[in-house]
Amino acid sequence: MQELLGAEPLGTLPGAKQFRQMLGTDMRTTDVADLLAFSFLEDIMLKQSLLAEGDVRGRVRRIVKALEELRPSLAALVSAVSRRSSFPGRPSMN
């Protein structure tokens, strides 16, 4: 997860630094994974199935896989936002 949160696009999202810091504390990896799922995954059915998952390691693997599957769409979103927020020059003072 440290690698996933350190690379683009997830590493550039708000909160990524805090999640990386959490992984370096005594906080359980499963708790950090659950917070990541809550924060970044939107699929309600996936979230429900993760909550029902009794195998903790399996749940963490599924969360990591779901986050990895988000990378292409997040990369496109981050790219679009960065293009929109960068001005081609000085804006006029209208």
Biopython code that builds the backbone (N, CA, C, O; Angstrom):
import numpy as np
from Bio.PDB.StructureBuilder import StructureBuilder

atoms = [
    (1, "MET", "N", (0.829, -1.188, 0.000)),
    (1, "MET", "CA", (0.000, 0.000, 0.000)),
    (1, "MET", "C", (0.869, 1.246, 0.000)),
    (1, "MET", "O", (0.512, 2.259, -0.601)),
    (2, "GLN", "N", (2.014, 1.172, 0.676)),
    (2, "GLN", "CA", (2.920, 2.310, 0.704)),
    (2, "GLN", "C", (3.329, 2.702, -0.726)),
    (2, "GLN", "O", (3.374, 3.882, -1.072)),
    (3, "GLU", "N", (3.622, 1.697, -1.533)),
    (3, "GLU", "CA", (4.015, 1.936, -2.927)),
    (3, "GLU", "C", (2.858, 2.521, -3.731)),
    (3, "GLU", "O", (3.049, 3.439, -4.528)),
    (4, "LEU", "N", (1.682, 1.995, -3.522)),
    (4, "LEU", "CA", (0.490, 2.460, -4.226)),
    (4, "LEU", "C", (0.197, 3.928, -3.901)),
    (4, "LEU", "O", (-0.177, 4.705, -4.779)),
    (5, "LEU", "N", (0.371, 4.293, -2.639)),
    (5, "LEU", "CA", (0.100, 5.665, -2.209)),
    (5, "LEU", "C", (1.245, 6.625, -2.499)),
    (5, "LEU", "O", (1.083, 7.841, -2.393)),
    (6, "GLY", "N", (2.396, 6.082, -2.864)),
    (6, "GLY", "CA", (3.538, 6.933, -3.170)),
    (6, "GLY", "C", (3.641, 7.282, -4.640)),
    (6, "GLY", "O", (4.367, 8.202, -5.016)),
    (7, "ALA", "N", (2.922, 6.557, -5.466)),
    (7, "ALA", "CA", (3.003, 6.762, -6.915)),
    (7, "ALA", "C", (1.782, 7.526, -7.405)),
    (7, "ALA", "O", (0.747, 7.578, -6.741)),
    (8, "GLU", "N", (1.931, 8.110, -8.572)),
    (8, "GLU", "CA", (0.784, 8.777, -9.191)),
    (8, "GLU", "C", (-0.189, 7.723, -9.683)),
    (8, "GLU", "O", (0.255, 6.623, -10.016)),
    (9, "PRO", "N", (-1.427, 7.973, -9.748)),
    (9, "PRO", "CA", (-2.122, 9.187, -9.384)),
    (9, "PRO", "C", (-2.545, 9.243, -7.918)),
    (9, "PRO", "O", (-2.818, 10.326, -7.399)),
    (10, "LEU", "N", (-2.603, 8.084, -7.237)),
    (10, "LEU", "CA", (-3.091, 8.088, -5.851)),
    (10, "LEU", "C", (-2.233, 8.960, -4.943)),
    (10, "LEU", "O", (-2.752, 9.611, -4.036)),
    (11, "GLY", "N", (-0.947, 8.976, -5.177)),
    (11, "GLY", "CA", (-0.041, 9.749, -4.338)),
    (11, "GLY", "C", (-0.243, 11.243, -4.425)),
    (11, "GLY", "O", (0.219, 11.982, -3.555)),
    (12, "THR", "N", (-0.932, 11.705, -5.470)),
    (12, "THR", "CA", (-1.167, 13.144, -5.628)),
    (12, "THR", "C", (-2.520, 13.590, -5.081)),
    (12, "THR", "O", (-2.809, 14.785, -5.032)),
    (13, "LEU", "N", (-3.336, 12.644, -4.677)),
    (13, "LEU", "CA", (-4.672, 12.981, -4.172)),
    (13, "LEU", "C", (-4.600, 13.558, -2.763)),
    (13, "LEU", "O", (-3.691, 13.238, -1.997)),
    (14, "PRO", "N", (-5.567, 14.414, -2.429)),
    (14, "PRO", "CA", (-5.613, 14.943, -1.065)),
    (14, "PRO", "C", (-5.703, 13.797, -0.058)),
    (14, "PRO", "O", (-6.492, 12.869, -0.237)),
    (15, "GLY", "N", (-4.920, 13.861, 0.966)),
    (15, "GLY", "CA", (-4.950, 12.836, 2.003)),
    (15, "GLY", "C", (-3.943, 11.715, 1.817)),
    (15, "GLY", "O", (-3.699, 10.953, 2.752)),
    (16, "ALA", "N", (-3.351, 11.595, 0.635)),
    (16, "ALA", "CA", (-2.417, 10.491, 0.388)),
    (16, "ALA", "C", (-1.234, 10.540, 1.344)),
    (16, "ALA", "O", (-0.789, 9.504, 1.837)),
    (17, "LYS", "N", (-0.726, 11.734, 1.606)),
    (17, "LYS", "CA", (0.410, 11.868, 2.523)),
    (17, "LYS", "C", (0.036, 11.379, 3.924)),
    (17, "LYS", "O", (0.829, 10.712, 4.590)),
    (18, "GLN", "N", (-1.172, 11.714, 4.362)),
    (18, "GLN", "CA", (-1.614, 11.284, 5.681)),
    (18, "GLN", "C", (-1.755, 9.762, 5.743)),
    (18, "GLN", "O", (-1.417, 9.146, 6.754)),
    (19, "PHE", "N", (-2.252, 9.160, 4.667)),
    (19, "PHE", "CA", (-2.367, 7.705, 4.649)),
    (19, "PHE", "C", (-0.986, 7.051, 4.687)),
    (19, "PHE", "O", (-0.801, 6.042, 5.368)),
    (20, "ARG", "N", (-0.016, 7.614, 3.963)),
    (20, "ARG", "CA", (1.350, 7.084, 4.009)),
    (20, "ARG", "C", (1.915, 7.200, 5.427)),
    (20, "ARG", "O", (2.591, 6.291, 5.908)),
    (21, "GLN", "N", (1.634, 8.317, 6.087)),
    (21, "GLN", "CA", (2.105, 8.487, 7.464)),
    (21, "GLN", "C", (1.458, 7.472, 8.393)),
    (21, "GLN", "O", (2.121, 6.933, 9.279)),
    (22, "MET", "N", (0.161, 7.206, 8.198)),
    (22, "MET", "CA", (-0.536, 6.220, 9.031)),
    (22, "MET", "C", (0.106, 4.845, 8.907)),
    (22, "MET", "O", (0.222, 4.109, 9.887)),
    (23, "LEU", "N", (0.521, 4.509, 7.688)),
    (23, "LEU", "CA", (1.139, 3.202, 7.478)),
    (23, "LEU", "C", (2.468, 3.087, 8.224)),
    (23, "LEU", "O", (2.925, 1.979, 8.507)),
    (24, "GLY", "N", (3.084, 4.212, 8.540)),
    (24, "GLY", "CA", (4.349, 4.201, 9.268)),
    (24, "GLY", "C", (4.192, 4.232, 10.782)),
    (24, "GLY", "O", (5.183, 4.282, 11.510)),
    (25, "THR", "N", (2.957, 4.203, 11.253)),
    (25, "THR", "CA", (2.708, 4.227, 12.699)),
    (25, "THR", "C", (2.343, 2.825, 13.171)),
    (25, "THR", "O", (2.440, 1.859, 12.414)),
    (26, "ASP", "N", (1.920, 2.724, 14.431)),
    (26, "ASP", "CA", (1.499, 1.426, 14.959)),
    (26, "ASP", "C", (0.055, 1.091, 14.602)),
    (26, "ASP", "O", (-0.484, 0.084, 15.063)),
    (27, "MET", "N", (-0.574, 1.936, 13.777)),
    (27, "MET", "CA", (-1.938, 1.664, 13.314)),
    (27, "MET", "C", (-1.920, 0.405, 12.441)),
    (27, "MET", "O", (-1.027, 0.229, 11.612)),
    (28, "ARG", "N", (-2.898, -0.454, 12.632)),
    (28, "ARG", "CA", (-2.943, -1.705, 11.869)),
    (28, "ARG", "C", (-3.167, -1.427, 10.385)),
    (28, "ARG", "O", (-3.937, -0.540, 10.016)),
    (29, "THR", "N", (-2.497, -2.183, 9.557)),
    (29, "THR", "CA", (-2.628, -2.042, 8.101)),
    (29, "THR", "C", (-4.075, -2.233, 7.677)),
    (29, "THR", "O", (-4.549, -1.555, 6.766)),
    (30, "THR", "N", (-4.774, -3.140, 8.321)),
    (30, "THR", "CA", (-6.173, -3.378, 7.963)),
    (30, "THR", "C", (-7.028, -2.137, 8.226)),
    (30, "THR", "O", (-7.944, -1.835, 7.460)),
    (31, "ASP", "N", (-6.726, -1.425, 9.303)),
    (31, "ASP", "CA", (-7.484, -0.204, 9.600)),
    (31, "ASP", "C", (-7.222, 0.877, 8.552)),
    (31, "ASP", "O", (-8.141, 1.577, 8.125)),
    (32, "VAL", "N", (-5.965, 1.005, 8.144)),
    (32, "VAL", "CA", (-5.620, 1.978, 7.103)),
    (32, "VAL", "C", (-6.296, 1.583, 5.788)),
    (32, "VAL", "O", (-6.821, 2.438, 5.075)),
    (33, "ALA", "N", (-6.280, 0.290, 5.471)),
    (33, "ALA", "CA", (-6.928, -0.186, 4.246)),
    (33, "ALA", "C", (-8.419, 0.114, 4.270)),
    (33, "ALA", "O", (-8.987, 0.531, 3.260)),
    (34, "ASP", "N", (-9.052, -0.096, 5.413)),
    (34, "ASP", "CA", (-10.486, 0.199, 5.534)),
    (34, "ASP", "C", (-10.755, 1.695, 5.340)),
    (34, "ASP", "O", (-11.730, 2.073, 4.691)),
    (35, "LEU", "N", (-9.898, 2.535, 5.898)),
    (35, "LEU", "CA", (-10.044, 3.981, 5.703)),
    (35, "LEU", "C", (-9.851, 4.371, 4.239)),
    (35, "LEU", "O", (-10.557, 5.239, 3.725)),
    (36, "LEU", "N", (-8.899, 3.730, 3.574)),
    (36, "LEU", "CA", (-8.692, 3.987, 2.146)),
    (36, "LEU", "C", (-9.929, 3.615, 1.348)),
    (36, "LEU", "O", (-10.362, 4.368, 0.475)),
    (37, "ALA", "N", (-10.497, 2.456, 1.648)),
    (37, "ALA", "CA", (-11.707, 2.017, 0.946)),
    (37, "ALA", "C", (-12.845, 3.010, 1.180)),
    (37, "ALA", "O", (-13.559, 3.376, 0.247)),
    (38, "PHE", "N", (-13.008, 3.438, 2.415)),
    (38, "PHE", "CA", (-14.061, 4.402, 2.745)),
    (38, "PHE", "C", (-13.844, 5.715, 1.991)),
    (38, "PHE", "O", (-14.799, 6.322, 1.506)),
    (39, "SER", "N", (-12.596, 6.146, 1.896)),
    (39, "SER", "CA", (-12.280, 7.453, 1.313)),
    (39, "SER", "C", (-12.288, 7.470, -0.210)),
    (39, "SER", "O", (-12.721, 8.455, -0.810)),
    (40, "PHE", "N", (-11.820, 6.401, -0.846)),
    (40, "PHE", "CA", (-11.594, 6.451, -2.286)),
    (40, "PHE", "C", (-12.501, 5.565, -3.136)),
    (40, "PHE", "O", (-12.653, 5.812, -4.333)),
    (41, "LEU", "N", (-13.094, 4.554, -2.550)),
    (41, "LEU", "CA", (-13.941, 3.661, -3.347)),
    (41, "LEU", "C", (-15.380, 4.148, -3.295)),
    (41, "LEU", "O", (-15.900, 4.464, -2.225)),
    (42, "GLU", "N", (-16.015, 4.205, -4.451)),
    (42, "GLU", "CA", (-17.388, 4.712, -4.520)),
    (42, "GLU", "C", (-18.431, 3.625, -4.707)),
    (42, "GLU", "O", (-19.609, 3.854, -4.433)),
    (43, "ASP", "N", (-18.032, 2.462, -5.163)),
    (43, "ASP", "CA", (-18.958, 1.370, -5.441)),
    (43, "ASP", "C", (-19.537, 0.831, -4.122)),
    (43, "ASP", "O", (-18.836, 0.182, -3.345)),
    (44, "ILE", "N", (-20.819, 1.110, -3.887)),
    (44, "ILE", "CA", (-21.480, 0.725, -2.636)),
    (44, "ILE", "C", (-21.509, -0.790, -2.458)),
    (44, "ILE", "O", (-21.298, -1.288, -1.353)),
    (45, "MET", "N", (-21.767, -1.518, -3.527)),
    (45, "MET", "CA", (-21.806, -2.979, -3.433)),
    (45, "MET", "C", (-20.435, -3.529, -3.046)),
    (45, "MET", "O", (-20.343, -4.460, -2.246)),
    (46, "LEU", "N", (-19.380, -2.963, -3.608)),
    (46, "LEU", "CA", (-18.028, -3.379, -3.251)),
    (46, "LEU", "C", (-17.757, -3.079, -1.781)),
    (46, "LEU", "O", (-17.206, -3.918, -1.067)),
    (47, "LYS", "N", (-18.135, -1.899, -1.329)),
    (47, "LYS", "CA", (-17.920, -1.546, 0.072)),
    (47, "LYS", "C", (-18.670, -2.503, 1.000)),
    (47, "LYS", "O", (-18.130, -2.928, 2.021)),
    (48, "GLN", "N", (-19.913, -2.840, 0.649)),
    (48, "GLN", "CA", (-20.689, -3.770, 1.465)),
    (48, "GLN", "C", (-20.028, -5.147, 1.518)),
    (48, "GLN", "O", (-19.968, -5.776, 2.574)),
    (49, "SER", "N", (-19.534, -5.605, 0.370)),
    (49, "SER", "CA", (-18.894, -6.921, 0.352)),
    (49, "SER", "C", (-17.576, -6.899, 1.132)),
    (49, "SER", "O", (-17.190, -7.904, 1.730)),
    (50, "LEU", "N", (-16.888, -5.758, 1.127)),
    (50, "LEU", "CA", (-15.659, -5.646, 1.915)),
    (50, "LEU", "C", (-15.978, -5.694, 3.414)),
    (50, "LEU", "O", (-15.246, -6.308, 4.191)),
    (51, "LEU", "N", (-17.062, -5.048, 3.806)),
    (51, "LEU", "CA", (-17.464, -5.078, 5.210)),
    (51, "LEU", "C", (-17.820, -6.496, 5.654)),
    (51, "LEU", "O", (-17.592, -6.866, 6.806)),
    (52, "ALA", "N", (-18.373, -7.278, 4.749)),
    (52, "ALA", "CA", (-18.779, -8.643, 5.071)),
    (52, "ALA", "C", (-17.618, -9.640, 4.997)),
    (52, "ALA", "O", (-17.753, -10.783, 5.432)),
    (53, "GLU", "N", (-16.499, -9.217, 4.457)),
    (53, "GLU", "CA", (-15.341, -10.102, 4.277)),
    (53, "GLU", "C", (-14.760, -10.485, 5.630)),
    (53, "GLU", "O", (-14.315, -9.623, 6.388)),
    (54, "GLY", "N", (-14.764, -11.779, 5.931)),
    (54, "GLY", "CA", (-14.234, -12.262, 7.204)),
    (54, "GLY", "C", (-12.735, -12.463, 7.199)),
    (54, "GLY", "O", (-12.094, -12.407, 8.249)),
    (55, "ASP", "N", (-12.172, -12.696, 6.035)),
    (55, "ASP", "CA", (-10.736, -12.905, 5.890)),
    (55, "ASP", "C", (-10.055, -11.540, 5.776)),
    (55, "ASP", "O", (-10.161, -10.873, 4.746)),
    (56, "VAL", "N", (-9.361, -11.131, 6.827)),
    (56, "VAL", "CA", (-8.769, -9.795, 6.882)),
    (56, "VAL", "C", (-7.748, -9.592, 5.773)),
    (56, "VAL", "O", (-7.757, -8.560, 5.102)),
    (57, "ARG", "N", (-6.876, -10.560, 5.577)),
    (57, "ARG", "CA", (-5.875, -10.440, 4.508)),
    (57, "ARG", "C", (-6.539, -10.383, 3.138)),
    (57, "ARG", "O", (-6.110, -9.637, 2.258)),
    (58, "GLY", "N", (-7.582, -11.174, 2.971)),
    (58, "GLY", "CA", (-8.326, -11.148, 1.715)),
    (58, "GLY", "C", (-8.972, -9.796, 1.474)),
    (58, "GLY", "O", (-9.005, -9.314, 0.342)),
    (59, "ARG", "N", (-9.495, -9.173, 2.546)),
    (59, "ARG", "CA", (-10.104, -7.851, 2.429)),
    (59, "ARG", "C", (-9.060, -6.812, 2.016)),
    (59, "ARG", "O", (-9.324, -5.979, 1.149)),
    (60, "VAL", "N", (-7.888, -6.859, 2.628)),
    (60, "VAL", "CA", (-6.830, -5.907, 2.274)),
    (60, "VAL", "C", (-6.411, -6.107, 0.818)),
    (60, "VAL", "O", (-6.220, -5.138, 0.083)),
    (61, "ARG", "N", (-6.269, -7.358, 0.410)),
    (61, "ARG", "CA", (-5.917, -7.640, -1.001)),
    (61, "ARG", "C", (-6.970, -7.083, -1.947)),
    (61, "ARG", "O", (-6.635, -6.494, -2.975)),
    (62, "ARG", "N", (-8.230, -7.264, -1.609)),
    (62, "ARG", "CA", (-9.319, -6.756, -2.462)),
    (62, "ARG", "C", (-9.321, -5.233, -2.519)),
    (62, "ARG", "O", (-9.590, -4.657, -3.573)),
    (63, "ILE", "N", (-9.026, -4.577, -1.403)),
    (63, "ILE", "CA", (-8.967, -3.110, -1.378)),
    (63, "ILE", "C", (-7.820, -2.620, -2.251)),
    (63, "ILE", "O", (-7.990, -1.694, -3.044)),
    (64, "VAL", "N", (-6.656, -3.238, -2.106)),
    (64, "VAL", "CA", (-5.499, -2.848, -2.930)),
    (64, "VAL", "C", (-5.822, -3.057, -4.405)),
    (64, "VAL", "O", (-5.519, -2.201, -5.236)),
    (65, "LYS", "N", (-6.430, -4.186, -4.730)),
    (65, "LYS", "CA", (-6.791, -4.463, -6.127)),
    (65, "LYS", "C", (-7.771, -3.411, -6.655)),
    (65, "LYS", "O", (-7.620, -2.927, -7.777)),
    (66, "ALA", "N", (-8.763, -3.063, -5.854)),
    (66, "ALA", "CA", (-9.756, -2.060, -6.277)),
    (66, "ALA", "C", (-9.093, -0.700, -6.483)),
    (66, "ALA", "O", (-9.428, 0.014, -7.428)),
    (67, "LEU", "N", (-8.159, -0.337, -5.612)),
    (67, "LEU", "CA", (-7.444, 0.928, -5.772)),
    (67, "LEU", "C", (-6.559, 0.908, -7.023)),
    (67, "LEU", "O", (-6.462, 1.905, -7.739)),
    (68, "GLU", "N", (-5.923, -0.224, -7.276)),
    (68, "GLU", "CA", (-5.102, -0.345, -8.487)),
    (68, "GLU", "C", (-5.957, -0.222, -9.742)),
    (68, "GLU", "O", (-5.519, 0.352, -10.740)),
    (69, "GLU", "N", (-7.167, -0.754, -9.697)),
    (69, "GLU", "CA", (-8.072, -0.662, -10.840)),
    (69, "GLU", "C", (-8.546, 0.766, -11.080)),
    (69, "GLU", "O", (-8.951, 1.103, -12.192)),
    (70, "LEU", "N", (-8.500, 1.604, -10.057)),
    (70, "LEU", "CA", (-8.890, 3.014, -10.189)),
    (70, "LEU", "C", (-7.804, 3.868, -10.837)),
    (70, "LEU", "O", (-8.086, 4.967, -11.314)),
    (71, "ARG", "N", (-6.576, 3.380, -10.861)),
    (71, "ARG", "CA", (-5.447, 4.189, -11.320)),
    (71, "ARG", "C", (-5.654, 4.836, -12.685)),
    (71, "ARG", "O", (-5.406, 6.035, -12.812)),
    (72, "PRO", "N", (-6.099, 4.105, -13.724)),
    (72, "PRO", "CA", (-6.256, 4.754, -15.033)),
    (72, "PRO", "C", (-7.258, 5.906, -15.024)),
    (72, "PRO", "O", (-6.997, 6.963, -15.597)),
    (73, "SER", "N", (-8.399, 5.703, -14.378)),
    (73, "SER", "CA", (-9.399, 6.781, -14.371)),
    (73, "SER", "C", (-8.943, 7.938, -13.492)),
    (73, "SER", "O", (-9.215, 9.096, -13.810)),
    (74, "LEU", "N", (-8.257, 7.646, -12.397)),
    (74, "LEU", "CA", (-7.733, 8.720, -11.550)),
    (74, "LEU", "C", (-6.634, 9.499, -12.260)),
    (74, "LEU", "O", (-6.538, 10.718, -12.112)),
    (75, "ALA", "N", (-5.805, 8.800, -13.031)),
    (75, "ALA", "CA", (-4.739, 9.479, -13.771)),
    (75, "ALA", "C", (-5.340, 10.455, -14.773)),
    (75, "ALA", "O", (-4.850, 11.574, -14.922)),
    (76, "ALA", "N", (-6.398, 10.038, -15.458)),
    (76, "ALA", "CA", (-7.059, 10.924, -16.416)),
    (76, "ALA", "C", (-7.678, 12.120, -15.704)),
    (76, "ALA", "O", (-7.612, 13.243, -16.203)),
    (77, "LEU", "N", (-8.275, 11.885, -14.549)),
    (77, "LEU", "CA", (-8.892, 12.964, -13.779)),
    (77, "LEU", "C", (-7.837, 13.956, -13.281)),
    (77, "LEU", "O", (-8.016, 15.167, -13.410)),
    (78, "VAL", "N", (-6.754, 13.455, -12.720)),
    (78, "VAL", "CA", (-5.685, 14.321, -12.217)),
    (78, "VAL", "C", (-5.097, 15.141, -13.360)),
    (78, "VAL", "O", (-4.805, 16.325, -13.193)),
    (79, "SER", "N", (-4.926, 14.516, -14.508)),
    (79, "SER", "CA", (-4.389, 15.213, -15.675)),
    (79, "SER", "C", (-5.335, 16.320, -16.134)),
    (79, "SER", "O", (-4.893, 17.429, -16.436)),
    (80, "ALA", "N", (-6.621, 16.027, -16.186)),
    (80, "ALA", "CA", (-7.605, 17.019, -16.613)),
    (80, "ALA", "C", (-7.666, 18.188, -15.641)),
    (80, "ALA", "O", (-7.753, 19.342, -16.061)),
    (81, "VAL", "N", (-7.622, 17.899, -14.354)),
    (81, "VAL", "CA", (-7.676, 18.955, -13.348)),
    (81, "VAL", "C", (-6.426, 19.823, -13.417)),
    (81, "VAL", "O", (-6.516, 21.046, -13.312)),
    (82, "SER", "N", (-5.272, 19.208, -13.591)),
    (82, "SER", "CA", (-4.034, 19.992, -13.640)),
    (82, "SER", "C", (-3.995, 20.858, -14.900)),
    (82, "SER", "O", (-3.475, 21.973, -14.862)),
    (83, "ARG", "N", (-4.530, 20.367, -16.003)),
    (83, "ARG", "CA", (-4.579, 21.179, -17.234)),
    (83, "ARG", "C", (-5.515, 22.362, -17.044)),
    (83, "ARG", "O", (-5.224, 23.469, -17.497)),
    (84, "ARG", "N", (-6.627, 22.132, -16.382)),
    (84, "ARG", "CA", (-7.616, 23.179, -16.189)),
    (84, "ARG", "C", (-7.124, 24.243, -15.211)),
    (84, "ARG", "O", (-7.467, 25.418, -15.345)),
    (85, "SER", "N", (-6.324, 23.835, -14.233)),
    (85, "SER", "CA", (-5.907, 24.785, -13.211)),
    (85, "SER", "C", (-4.631, 25.537, -13.573)),
    (85, "SER", "O", (-4.247, 26.466, -12.863)),
    (86, "SER", "N", (-3.966, 25.156, -14.660)),
    (86, "SER", "CA", (-2.753, 25.881, -15.041)),
    (86, "SER", "C", (-3.098, 26.867, -16.144)),
    (86, "SER", "O", (-3.628, 26.497, -17.191)),
    (87, "PHE", "N", (-2.792, 28.105, -15.891)),
    (87, "PHE", "CA", (-3.092, 29.163, -16.850)),
    (87, "PHE", "C", (-1.987, 29.241, -17.894)),
    (87, "PHE", "O", (-0.820, 29.019, -17.571)),
    (88, "PRO", "N", (-2.335, 29.555, -19.144)),
    (88, "PRO", "CA", (-1.319, 29.649, -20.197)),
    (88, "PRO", "C", (-0.440, 30.892, -20.065)),
    (88, "PRO", "O", (0.520, 31.046, -20.820)),
    (89, "GLY", "N", (-0.735, 31.732, -19.167)),
    (89, "GLY", "CA", (0.038, 32.949, -18.959)),
    (89, "GLY", "C", (-0.578, 33.691, -17.799)),
    (89, "GLY", "O", (-1.317, 33.110, -17.005)),
    (90, "ARG", "N", (-0.286, 34.937, -17.699)),
    (90, "ARG", "CA", (-0.909, 35.715, -16.636)),
    (90, "ARG", "C", (-2.363, 36.006, -17.004)),
    (90, "ARG", "O", (-2.647, 36.469, -18.109)),
    (91, "PRO", "N", (-3.268, 35.737, -16.088)),
    (91, "PRO", "CA", (-4.667, 36.052, -16.387)),
    (91, "PRO", "C", (-4.874, 37.568, -16.394)),
    (91, "PRO", "O", (-4.166, 38.305, -15.708)),
    (92, "SER", "N", (-5.832, 38.010, -17.161)),
    (92, "SER", "CA", (-6.133, 39.442, -17.200)),
    (92, "SER", "C", (-6.802, 39.846, -15.901)),
    (92, "SER", "O", (-7.391, 39.012, -15.214)),
    (93, "MET", "N", (-6.715, 41.093, -15.571)),
    (93, "MET", "CA", (-7.285, 41.591, -14.324)),
    (93, "MET", "C", (-8.636, 42.262, -14.598)),
    (93, "MET", "O", (-8.874, 43.378, -14.135)),
    (94, "ASN", "N", (-9.517, 41.595, -15.343)),
    (94, "ASN", "CA", (-10.832, 42.158, -15.666)),
    (94, "ASN", "C", (-11.661, 42.342, -14.454)),
    (94, "ASN", "O", (-12.798, 42.806, -14.548)),
]
sb = StructureBuilder()
sb.init_structure("model")
sb.init_model(0)
sb.init_chain("A")
sb.init_seg("    ")
for serial, (resi, resn, name, xyz) in enumerate(atoms, 1):
    if name == "N":
        sb.init_residue(resn, " ", resi, " ")
    sb.init_atom(name, np.array(xyz, "f"), 0.0, 1.0, " ", f" {name:<3s}", serial, name[0])
structure = sb.get_structure()
